[in-house]
Amino acid sequence: MSVSASIGAIRAWSSQETAATGESRTVVELLVAVADELDPPRSLSPTSARTWQQCELRYALSYLYGWQEGATLPQVVGNTVHRAVELFYGLDPSQRRRDVASQLLRGALADETGRDEVAALVERHADLAGQVTSAGEDALDGLFVLEDPARITVDPEGLEVRVVAELYGVPVRGRIDRLYDASGAYVVADYKSGRVPRPAYTATAFFGLWTYAAALAASDPDRVLPDRVELLYLVGRERLARPVVRAVALHHTRDLARIWRQILSAVQRAAVTARTSLLCDWCAFSSVCPARTKASLPRVGSDEHAALVGALGLHRRDRSSVAKTLERAESPEEHDDPESAR
C-alpha cells in the first residue's frame, strides 16, 4: 500500500497514558500523508527535536509548513523575563540591584507586548500586563534567591549566545541563555520561568543543555567541553545542575542525529506520524489533527487544510522566524510533563 493511500490507517499501536492526576487516555499513532514537495529543514535545535519526538505532525506544521501558533501567557512571561535578565546581567555587577531588575522588566514587557504576534493575546486579556508583571517579579525574586547577581562573572558575549555547529552531520542551531565562569568552572545555564519538572522528567529537561554542551565543544578549536550545565527554575527557586560527562553528551548528539535522519526520511516519503498524548491539550493544531478528530479532514498541507488551520487564527510565517519564536516557548512539552502547565 502506498503512503498516500494509507491516510487514516492506524500504524503501530494504541496504549494507555496516565497523568499524575490519574487521568488516562488511549495513545494513538497515525501515519498521515502530507502534500508533496516538502522542503527539508535547514537545521535542528533541541526544541524542534523534542517536538518531533512528541508528535511528528506538529513538527511538520510548525517547522516545515511554518504555521505560527498563537502567543500564550507563559510564552510572553518567558520572553519578558529572559530579556530582562539578559539586560540585567549585561550591566556592571555594581548596578545589579533588585529595583533595577524591575525597571528592566517593565521595559522588556513593553517591547514584548508591542510585537504583532502578541496583539491577539493582548486583546483577549485585559490585564495581560499586570499578570506578566506579577509573574515576572516573582521570577526575579527567585533569581535573587538562587544567586547573588553581583557575584556572577559573565561577559556580554556570554548572554543569549547563538550556537552553530555540526554534530554527526546534523546542522545544530540554538540559543544559550548564559555562559559564565563559576569560580573557574565553565558553566552553561538556562533560565526557566515554568514549573520545576517532577523527578521522572528531569533527565528530559536537560536534553537541550547536553546538546549545547556538545555543540560548544565541536565549535571550540581545542574541543573543550563545559564543566557543568544548569537549569535555573526562577519561580520554583531551584537550581538543577549536572557535571558534563563526555559520554552523556555524545549519547544526546547521537539521538539528535537519529532524529535528523528520521525527519529527512519523512520529508522524502511525504508522510509523518501524528501521535496523541496528554500534551495534545496544549497543541494549537488539535482540532485539525487526523489523529484527534473523527471528522474527515483534507490532506495535510493542501490548500483546504491550510484554510482550516488559518481559520484557527494561526498565521503562516517564514520558517526561520517561526523557529526563533518557538525556541522560547515555555510549555509542558519542554520536558514532556503535562503537570508543568497545570
N, C-alpha and C positions, 0 to 999 in steps of 0.2 A: 504494500500500500504506500503510495507517495505521501510525502509530508503534507502537501496541500490538501490531500484527501483525508487527512487524519484529524482535522479540526473537530473538537468535541469528544475525541476519544480519550478515555482515561488512561494515562500512561503510568506505570509503576504501581502505585499503591494508595490506599487510604488507611489512616490510623487515627488514634485519639491523641489530642494535645490538651494538656490540663494546665491552667494557670494556678498561681499560688492561692487564688480566691476559691479554687475548686471548680471553676468553670471548665467545661470540657467541650471540645468541638472536633469534628472529623477533619483531618488534614487531607487535602486532595491535591494531586499533581496532574496538570492537564497540559498536554502538548498543543501549542497554539501556532498555527501557521500565520506568518505576517506578510505584509506586502513585499514584493521582490525588490532587489537592488538596494538593500540596506548598506549604508556606508559604515565600515568598521570604525571603532573608536580610535582616536589618535594616542590615547594614553589611558592609564588606570591609576586610580587613587584608592587608598584604603576604604574610603566611604563608598565609592562606586563598587568596589569589590564586595563589600558587605551587602550592598543592595542586591547584587547579582546572586549571592548565596541565599538570600532570603526569598527573592522572587525575581526570576529572570524577566518576566513580563514587565514588572515595574521598572527594572533597569532599562529595558528597551524603550519604554515610553518616555522615561526621563532623560536618559543619556544618549540614545540613538535617534529618537524622534524629536527630542528637545522640548518636551512638554514641561512647563514650569508649574509646579504645584503652588497653590496659594500660600502666602506667608502665614505663619502661625504665631501665637503669642510666645511659646517657648523659643521659637527661632529668633524673633525680634529681641527677646531678652538676651539670648545668647550672643547675637550680633552686637548689641549695645554694650554688654558687659565686656566682651572681648576687645572691642575698640577702646573703651575707657581704660581698661587695664594696659593695653598696648601703649596708649599715650602716657599713662601714669609711669610705667617703667622706662619710658623714654626721657623722663625728667632726671635731673641730678638727684642723687639719693637724699640730699638735704631738703628737697622740695616734696618728697613723697609723704605728704600728710593726708590724714583721712578727709579733711574738708576739701582738699584739692582733688581727691579722687571723686568726690560728689560733684564738683564743678565739671570735671571731665565727663562724668556720666550724663549730665544734662546736655552737654554739647553733642555727645555721641548719640543720644536719644533723638535730638532734633535732626541730625543727619539721617538716622535710620528711618524715622517716620516720614521723612521727606522723599524717600525713594518711591518710584512709581509702583514697584512690586508690593509695597506695603499699604498703598492707598485704600484698597478694598477692606483691609483689616481695620484700618483707622476708622472707616465709615461704620463698620459693624460694632465697634467697641468705643462707646462714647468716652470711657475713662481709660483708654489704652495707655496714655502717657503716665497716668497715675499707677496703673498696675505694673508697667515696666519699671518705673522708678522705684516702686516698693521692692520688687524682686531684685532689681539691680543693687539697691542699697544693702539688701540682705546679703547678696553675693560679695559685695565689697567688704562688709563686716567680716564675712568668712575669710576673705583674703588676709585681713589683718590678724585673724585668729591663727591662721595656718603659718604665717611668717611675718617677719618684720621687714617691710619693703625697703627700708633704708639700708638694710644689711645685705640686700640681694645685689650681686655683681653681674650685670648684664649690659652688653654693648647694644647700641641701637640696631646694629646689624643682626643681633640675636633675637629680634622680635618680629613675629609674623614672617618667618623665614620660608621662602619658596624652595621646595625640594624638587630637583630634576635629576633623575638617574635612570640607568638601565640595569635591571636585575633579571638575570636568566632570560634575556631577550624581551623583557617587559618594560616599556617606557613608563616609568613611575613619575607621577606628578602629585604634589600635595603642598600642604602648608603646616608649619610647626609654630605653635604659639610662642615658645620661648626656648632658646638655647642659652645656658648660663653656667657660670663657674661656681660650684658649691664647695668651697674650701679645697679647691684643687681637683674636684671631680667634674667631669664633662657631662652635663645633665640635659636631657630632652624632656620638656614639660608641656602639658596641655591643660588648659583650664576647662572646667565643666560647670555649667550653671544648672544642670539637671540633677536628678537624684543619684545617690551612690548606688551602684548595682549590687544586687544580692550576691553572696559568695559564688553561687553557681554560674554567674555571668561575668565574674571579674576577669577571667582569662580572655574572654572575647573583647572586653573593654580595652585591653592593651593591644589589640590587633594592629591598629594604626601606628602606634608608637614603635612596635617591633619592626614594622615595615620601614618607618622613617629612620630608625637606627641603622638598619642595613643599607638604606639609600645614602645616608650620610657617609658611611664607611666606603661605599662604592665610589662616591664622588670625591673622596679625600685622596690626595696623592700617596699618602702612606697607609691607606686603608684602615685608619684608626676608627674603632667603634666608640660610641659614647660609653660612659661608665654606668649610667643609670637612666631609667625612664620613669616619669612621674605623671600621675593624673591628679590634679588638684580640684576636688569637688568643693566648690566655694560655698554653696548653700548647705551641703552636708557637713562642712567643716572637717573634711577627711582627705588626707594625702595618701594615695596608693602608690607605692614605689617598688620597682624591681631592678636588681642589678642586670646589666646587659650581658647575656650569655651568647656567644657566637653561634652555638648550635641551635639555640631557640630562634635567633634572628634568621638563620639560614632556613629553618623549617618554615617560617612565615613567608619568606620570599619564594620558596618553592610552592607554597599554597597559592601565592599570588600568580605565579607562572601557570599553574594548573587552571586557575580561573580565567586567565587571559586566553589560554588555548580554547577553553570552553566557549568563551564569548566569540572568538573568531570563527569557530566551527558553527555556532548558532547563526551568525551573520551569513555564512556561506550557504547553509541549508535553509535559511529564511524561516526559522521556527525557534520558539523559545518555550520554556515551561512556566506556566502560571502555578504558583504554589499558595494555597490558602493557609492561614495561620491566625493566631490571636492578634498578630500585628496588623491584620487587614483593617482593623477598626481605625487605624491612623493613616490609611492609604487613600489618597485623593482619587485613585483610579478604581476603587472598589466597585462602583456601580456600572463600570464599562469593562469589567473583567469577566471573561468567559467562565472562569472557574468559580466565580462568586454569584453570578446571576443565572437564573434558569431561562431567562428570555433569550431569544435569538438575536445575536449581535452581528453586525457587519465584520468583515475581515479586518483584523488589527492592522493599522497602517493605511487603510483605504480612506478615501475622502469621506465616506459615510461614517466610518468610525471616528475620524478626526472631528467631524461635526458634533458627534456625541460628546467627545472629550471637551471641545470648545464650549459646548453648552453648559458644562460644569463650572465655567468661569476660569478655566485654565488657559494659558497662552503659550503659543509655540515660540521658542526663542532660539537664538544661536546656541549650539550645543556647548561651546566653551563657556558661555555666560551662565547657562544652567548649571554646569558642573561646579563653577566657582561659588554659586549661591548655595548649592546643596552641601558643600563641604562644611558649612557652619550649622547645618540643621541639627539641633539637639532634640532628637526624638527617640522613642523606645528602640528603634531598630539599630541604634548605635551599638548596643550590646545585647540585642535580642531579648531584652527583659521588658515584657508588657507592663509590669508593675511600675516601671520608672516614670510613666506618664499619668498614672492614676492620682 
